[in-house]
Amino acid sequence: MARHPKPRGFNLADVDVRLLRVLQAVVRNRGFAAAQSDLGLSAATISNHIARLEVRLGVRLCERGRRGFSLTEDGMRIHEASLTLFRSIDNFSGIVGSVRGELTGQVHFGTVDAMYTNSGLALHEALGRFHDLAPKVMLNIETASPQLLQQRLLDGRYFLILTPIDAPHAHINAVPVFEETQELYCGRTHPLFDQPAAKIRPATLAGYAYAARSYMTNWTGLKGISFRSAALTAHMESLAMLVLSGKYLGHLPVHYADSWVRQGHMRSLLPHEMSYVDTFYLAHLASEKNRAMSTLYDCLRSHIGEGRMPRY
């Protein structure tokens, strides 16, 4: 393996910022080939840019070959540092725009998946209002698990998140905005699908395979029932596929499962006993002063849970 000479010192230049953005795109797309359309460059050119960045930094950033793309330990540290750098650049752009009396720069917003079926939230209206108020701001939206959202908020990758939070961090301002009901479902080919409701008891459920959420590490079940976890996922789409397979029980947001229930592909089991409620928070760093973020926050708050906290 070739070793990159360690530079005696390092001063960040414009070329380094450009090359770091290439690295960011490669990581975001999980490989050189997938990053081509994002960057408008060939895979060979992207590879050359990464090699040049490695020489300039004096470290090997990634492994590439038949096994695919992966960051080295040094590469992970450089990538995380670059996210902080770009966050600072975005903040600077926002401050300059604020001084000039306009909203510019970027806002990075993170949320969990399966939000689009929750029509009561009117998220599309909030995002449309934000665009009207800040048309020059680049809005970046990503989905991730609740734990990852909070982590990325703390490390500067996101400006604002919308997610369930078990225990808000001391450096985070988190406001509860709505509650979401989660019910237990089975698929059409599951043994319980055609069982009369009167014959199903909570204890009956413990014997069936359960699709659990990988981020709910401390969840012990409901009504004293310890579910037999046989699959793990952090995303509702994957969980829905597991339930639809007919082999797993799983909790899903009611609004997300509704279309499958109406089509006869899913059934809610013991909704009064096996359901629970997630509280969603709109959260940002307590130290955050980005005006564009504040504008997005206000747009979301005006459409979600203003006044009495709704339940969906």
N, C-alpha and C positions, 0 to 999 in steps of 0.2 A: 504494500500500500504506500503510495507516494505521500511524503510528508511536506507540509507547507511551511516555508521558513517563517519564523516568528518575527514580525516587524519590531524594531526597537521602540517605536511609539506609534500612535495612531491618531490622526486628525481627520474627523469626518468631513468629506467633501461632497459636492453635488452628485458626483458620479456614484458615490457610495449609497446615497439616498435612492437613486434610480435603481441600482442593483438590488438594494434591500426590498424595494417594491416588487421586483421580479421574484425574489425569494418568497415574499409574502403571498404572491399569486400562486406560486408552485405549491406551497403548503396548503393554501386554501382549496386548490383543485386536486391535491394529493398526487401530484406528478407532473412531469414536463409536458407530456402529450395533452393531458386534460387542460393545461394552462394556456395552450396555444391560442384558442379563440378569445380567452380573457385578455391576453396581452397583445394579440395581433402579431405574434412572432412564431417562427418555426421552432420545433423541438430542439434542433441543433443550435439555433441562436440562443435559446433559453439556456441550454446546457453550457454554452460558452460564457454567458453572463454569470451563471452560478460559479463556474470555474474561476472567472476573473475576480468575483467577490471573495472566493476562498483565498486566492493569492493575496488580495489586498488586506484581508483580515488576518491571514496567517493561520487559519484553522480549516479543517475539513467540516463542511456543513451538513452533508447528506451522503447517503449511500444510494446508488442507482445501478440497476442491472436487472437480471432476470427475475429477481425476487421483488422488484418494484422499488418505489421511492420511500425513503424513510430518513428522518433527521437524525444526525448524531447527537450525542449529549451536548456538545458545543453548539451544534446547530440549533437545538431547542432553546438554549440560553440566548443565542443571538436573535432568534426569531421572536422570543418573548420581549427582549429589549427593544427590538424594532417596532413592536406594537406600541410600546410606551412612547417611543420616539414619534411615531406617526400621530399618536393621540396628542402629543404636545404641539406638533405642527398644526393639527386641526384646531386645537384650542387657540393657537396664535392667530390663525386665519379668522377664526370667529371673533377674537378681540379686535383685530384690525377692522373687520366689517362693522362691529359694534361702534367703534370710534367714528367710522364713516357714516353711521346711521343706517346700516343695512345688515341683514342676517346672511352670512355666508359660511363656508366651511363644510364640515360633515358632522352627522350625528349617527352614532351606532346604537341601534335599539335591539334588544334581545327579548325573546319570549318563548314559551313552550309551544309545541305543535298542537294541532287540532283546535285552533282558535277560530278558523273561518266559519265553522258551522254554528258558532254561538252568535246568532244574528242579533240577539238582544244587546250585545256590547257595542254595536255600531262602530267597530274599529275602522272600517273603510271610510266612514264619515269623518272620523278623527284624523285619519291620515290625509284625506282630501283637504280638510281645513288647514292642516299644517302646511301642505304645499301652497295653498293660497296665501298664507302668511309669510312663508319662507321659500319662495320658488328657486332661490339660488343655492339653497342648502342641499347637499347630497345626503339622502337618507339611506342608510344601510340597515337592513333587517335580517336577523339570523334567528334560527330556532335551536334550542339546546335543552338539556335537562335542568331542573331547578337548581341543583347544586352547582352545575357548570355555569349557569347564568350568574349566580351570586359570586362565584370565583372570578369570572371574567369582568364583572363589574368592579370588584376590588382591585384587579390588576390593570384596569384601565382599558380593556378591550371594548367594553360597552359603556355608554353614557347613561342609559336608562333601561330598566328591565321590567317586564310584567310577568309575574310567576307566583306560584305558591312558595312561601318561605316559612320554614319551621321556627327558626330563631334568627331574626335580623342581626347582622353584625353591628358592632358599636359605631362603625364609621359609615353606616348606611342609613339614609332616611327612607323608611318604608311606610307607605300609607295603604291600609286595606281598602280595596275598591269594589270587589264583588266576591260572591261565594258560588262555587260550582258543585253541583251534586254528582256524585259518582255512584253508579249502581252496578251490581254484579250480573254478568251476562254469560250465556252459553250459546253455542252455535246450533244450527238446525239439526245437525246429525249427532249432537251430543245426547247421551242417554237421558238427561234430565229435561230435554226440550219438550217432550210430549207428556211428561209426568204431570198429573193434576196438582195444582198448587197446594191443595190440602195434604198431599202425601209427602211434600218436601219439608224437611226440618233442617234447621241450621247444622245440626250434627251430621246430617247426610252429606253435606258439602265437603267435609274434611277428607273424605275418601277419594275425591277427584283431583286430577292435576290442575294446578292453578298457575296462571301467567302473572308473575309479580313485576312490580316496577323496581328496577335496579337501584334507584336512588332512595327508595323507602326502606332503608336498612334497619330502622327501629320499629317497623310496623309489626304488630303482633296479631293482627286479625280483628274480627268483630264478634261480639256476643260470646266471647270465650272460645271461638272457633279458630284454631291454627290451621290455615290453609297449607296444602302440600305443594310448595313451590316447585314447579317442574320446568319453568322457562323464565327468563329474565329479559326485560327490555326497558329502555328509557323513553320510548316514543309510542304515542297512541296508535299510529298507523300500524306499527309492528304488532302491538297488543291486539288490535282489531283483527289482524290476519290470524293470530293464534286462536282467538275466540271463534272466528269463522271456520277454522279447521275442524271444529267439532270435538277436539281433543282436550281443550283447556277451558276452565272458567277464568274470568278476568273482570276487573272493574274498569269501566269506561265512563267518561262524561256523558250524561243523559242526552245532551244536544248532539253529541258526536255519534252515538249509537242509534239515534232515533230513526234514521232512514233505513238502516238494516232491520230494525224492529218492524217498521211499517211494511217492509217487503217480505217479512217472514223468515229472514235469515238469522235473526238473533232473538233471544228472549231474556227479559229481566227476571232474575230469581229473587224472591223474598225482598222486594224493594223497601219495605218498611223496617226490615231487620238487618239487611245486608248492605245498606247504602251508607255512605259517609259524605262529609262536606269538606272541600278544600277551600281555604281562603286565599284569594289572589291579592298580591301587593304590587303597587307601582313604586319602584325604588330607584334611587340614585345615590351617589356618594354625597355625604354631608358637605364636603368641601367643593362640590361641583358648582362652577359659576358660568358655564357655557350658556349663552343666551338662546342659541338655537335649541339646545336640550330643554331649557325652561319653556320654550314655546311649544315643543312637542309634548312636554309634560302637561301643560295647561290644556292643550287640545284633547289629550287622552282623558284628563280628569273631567273635562266638561261633557264627555260622552259616556264615561264609565263611573258609575257609583257616586255621582255627586249627590251629597245629602245622605239619604238612607241607603245603606249598602244592599244592592239587589242580590237575589239568588237565582241562578239559572240551572 
